[in-house]
Amino acid sequence: MTQASWDRSLLSTSSAPATTVTHDTGLLLLRLVVGLSMAGHGTMKLFGWFGGPGLTATGKGFTMAGYPAGDAMAVIAGLAETLGGLGLALGLLTPLAGAALTGTFINVLDVRGLSAYFPPKGVELEVVLFAAIVALTLTGPGRFAVDHYLPVLRENRPRYSLLALLVGAVAGFVVVLVRD
């Protein structure tokens, strides 16, 4: 395979090969667990659900972590996690959900630091969740997803997935740069 044909096949907008029911069921399970977990974290920030701190305490936490306008950052993070998580769980606008969560995890990893991988002070769980989000964004949501039933989003479009991850990463790093 020549380099040009490899590049075309990698970024092709044509349908991916047919997948099996087992493959799509696995993607559905992963989307539901990761997406609903992220949505839950977002609602903890926004509404104090599931024993979460709510907006006021989350805003103070963002301020203490060096973010300007901690309350606004709490709303942005809560919405990114809630809407990104629900989008991922439903398989709705999957590349955009992946972008929102990518920006979030870049900031989570920056705040937590990368000095240790394993608990109690490590980022093992965050890295695993982030990898799952990136993997789902790149693979697409499978056929048991809302995107599959929307004509414009039915096909896995690698170009859109890569672009969404890039946009999410750039947005995440921009936010990191405004942090004290």
C-alpha positions in Angstrom: 0.0 0.0 0.0 1.5 3.4 -1.0 1.6 6.3 1.5 -1.0 8.2 -0.5 -3.5 5.3 -0.4 -2.7 4.7 3.3 -3.5 8.4 4.0 -6.7 8.2 1.9 -7.9 5.0 3.7 -7.1 6.4 7.1 -9.1 9.6 6.5 -11.8 8.1 4.3 -15.4 9.1 4.8 -16.7 5.8 3.5 -18.4 3.3 5.7 -16.3 1.2 8.0 -16.4 -2.5 7.4 -19.5 -4.2 8.8 -19.3 -4.8 12.5 -20.7 -7.6 14.5 -23.4 -7.5 17.1 -20.8 -8.4 19.7 -18.6 -5.5 18.7 -21.5 -3.0 18.8 -22.7 -4.4 22.1 -19.3 -3.9 23.6 -19.2 -0.3 22.4 -22.7 0.3 23.9 -21.6 -1.1 27.3 -18.4 1.0 27.3 -20.3 4.1 26.2 -23.0 3.7 28.9 -20.6 3.1 31.7 -18.1 5.8 30.8 -20.7 8.3 29.6 -23.0 7.9 32.5 -20.1 8.1 35.0 -19.0 11.3 33.4 -22.6 12.7 33.4 -22.9 11.8 37.1 -19.7 13.7 37.9 -21.0 16.7 36.0 -24.3 16.7 37.9 -22.4 16.4 41.2 -20.7 19.7 40.3 -23.8 21.4 38.9 -26.5 20.3 41.2 -24.9 18.5 44.2 -26.5 15.2 43.1 -25.0 11.9 44.3 -23.4 13.6 47.3 -21.5 16.1 45.1 -20.4 19.5 46.3 -22.7 21.6 44.0 -21.8 24.8 42.2 -20.7 27.0 45.0 -18.3 24.6 46.5 -17.1 23.5 43.1 -16.5 27.1 42.1 -14.4 27.6 45.3 -12.4 24.5 44.4 -11.7 25.9 40.9 -10.6 29.2 42.4 -8.3 27.4 44.9 -6.8 25.4 42.0 -5.8 28.7 40.3 -8.6 29.2 37.8 -9.9 32.7 37.2 -13.7 33.0 37.7 -14.0 29.8 39.6 -17.9 29.8 39.5 -17.9 30.2 35.7 -15.3 27.4 35.4 -17.4 25.2 37.6 -20.4 25.7 35.3 -18.3 25.0 32.2 -16.8 21.9 33.7 -20.1 20.6 35.0 -21.8 21.2 31.6 -18.9 19.6 29.7 -19.0 16.5 31.9 -22.8 16.3 32.0 -23.5 17.0 28.3 -20.4 15.2 27.0 -21.2 12.2 29.2 -24.8 12.0 28.0 -23.7 12.5 24.4 -21.2 9.6 24.8 -23.7 7.4 26.6 -26.4 7.9 23.9 -23.9 7.9 21.0 -25.2 11.3 20.1 -22.8 13.7 18.4 -20.0 11.4 19.6 -17.1 13.4 18.2 -18.3 16.6 20.0 -18.9 14.6 23.2 -15.3 13.3 23.0 -14.0 16.9 22.4 -15.8 18.2 25.5 -14.5 15.4 27.7 -11.0 15.7 26.2 -10.7 19.3 27.3 -12.0 18.3 30.7 -9.5 15.5 31.2 -6.5 17.7 30.1 -7.4 20.0 32.9 -8.1 17.2 35.4 -4.7 15.7 34.7 -3.0 19.2 35.0 -4.6 19.9 38.4 -3.9 16.4 39.7 -0.4 16.4 38.4 1.5 13.5 36.8 3.9 12.8 39.6 2.3 9.4 40.5 0.3 7.0 38.4 -1.1 4.6 41.0 -3.3 5.5 44.1 -3.4 7.1 46.6 -2.1 10.2 44.8 -2.0 8.8 41.3 -4.0 9.5 38.2 -4.6 5.9 37.2 -8.4 6.2 37.1 -8.4 9.5 35.2 -6.0 8.1 32.6 -8.1 5.0 32.1 -11.3 7.1 31.7 -9.5 9.5 29.3 -8.2 6.6 27.2 -11.7 5.1 27.0 -13.1 8.5 25.8 -10.4 8.9 23.2 -11.0 5.3 22.0 -14.7 5.7 21.7 -14.3 9.0 19.9 -11.9 7.3 17.4 -13.9 4.1 16.9 -17.3 5.7 16.7 -20.3 4.7 18.8 -21.4 1.6 16.9 -24.8 0.8 15.5 -26.6 0.9 18.8 -26.3 4.7 19.0 -28.3 7.7 18.0 -25.6 8.8 15.6 -26.3 5.6 13.6 -29.8 6.7 13.0 -29.0 10.2 11.8 -28.1 10.1 8.1 -25.3 12.7 8.4 -23.7 10.9 11.3 -24.3 7.3 10.4 -20.9 6.5 9.1 -17.8 6.6 11.3 -16.0 9.6 10.1 -12.3 9.4 11.2 -11.6 12.9 10.0 -14.3 14.3 12.3 -13.1 12.2 15.2 -9.5 13.4 14.9 -10.6 17.0 14.4 -12.8 16.8 17.5 -10.0 15.4 19.6 -7.7 18.1 18.3 -10.2 20.9 19.1 -10.9 19.4 22.6 -7.1 19.2 23.3 -6.5 22.8 22.1 -9.4 24.1 24.2 -8.2 22.1 27.2 -4.7 23.5 26.9 -6.0 27.1 26.5 -7.9 26.7 29.7 -4.8 25.3 31.4 -2.8 28.3 30.3 -5.2 30.8 32.0 -4.8 28.9 35.2 -2.4 30.5 37.7 
